[in-house]
């Protein structure tokens, strides 16, 4: 473990939607560095082009170069590239928000997103991370894992209630996964965002292991859960199956 590399990434990760710009003192406090170390790391990251510094306020921000790492991942990932035409077709066919998410431990991460003109959850962008247990893509992925592995991930999750509708007990979640396993798709009704209805299906590799999920998200102002399931379930299942077949050589 190279500690200096770890600390450099901790500095970069200190910047997020709530901390768009940070002073040197804030970086010290957020990352746990002394002033001298924070100066060295911010100076190096600025020289490399990953941070920029306002000459007046002396505050730091992520630079455009930091975005290149995400671009490199997306362009180099064969699954994401293979899925793109299917996601685009699904977006055009439904005129709803369509997403591709990848599993990362007990979370999911958005790797592609086609927004609807209905503007659902505009703060979700590529790279956004969410818990798997209370999202339709996460449940779709969990439902296709071996039962013991899925249970282990649930037990390692922080099962907090994000909305009054969040299902956050182990027994209830296992029941949701059993249903998703039988139907081939998963749902989540306003469990992470109020007003968000989502239907998802898992994308499988050639060993039938879940490697991603495709989902469609709609607003409860326009759909009921019953209508969303009736209209969207077959579409996400078909898209996930097509991407699985196209990606079976990876």
Secondary structure as UniProt FT lines:
FT   HELIX           3..13
FT   TURN            17..18
FT   STRAND          21..22
FT   HELIX           24..31
FT   HELIX           35..48
FT   STRAND          51..53
FT   TURN            55..57
FT   STRAND          60..62
FT   HELIX           65..76
FT   HELIX           78..94
FT   STRAND          97..104
FT   TURN            105..106
FT   STRAND          107..114
FT   TURN            117..118
FT   TURN            122..123
FT   TURN            126..127
FT   STRAND          129..131
FT   TURN            133..134
FT   HELIX           136..143
FT   HELIX           147..156
FT   TURN            164..165
FT   HELIX           170..183
FT   STRAND          186..189
FT   TURN            194..195
FT   STRAND          196..204
FT   TURN            206..207
FT   STRAND          210..219
FT   TURN            220..222
FT   HELIX           225..246
FT   TURN            247..249
//
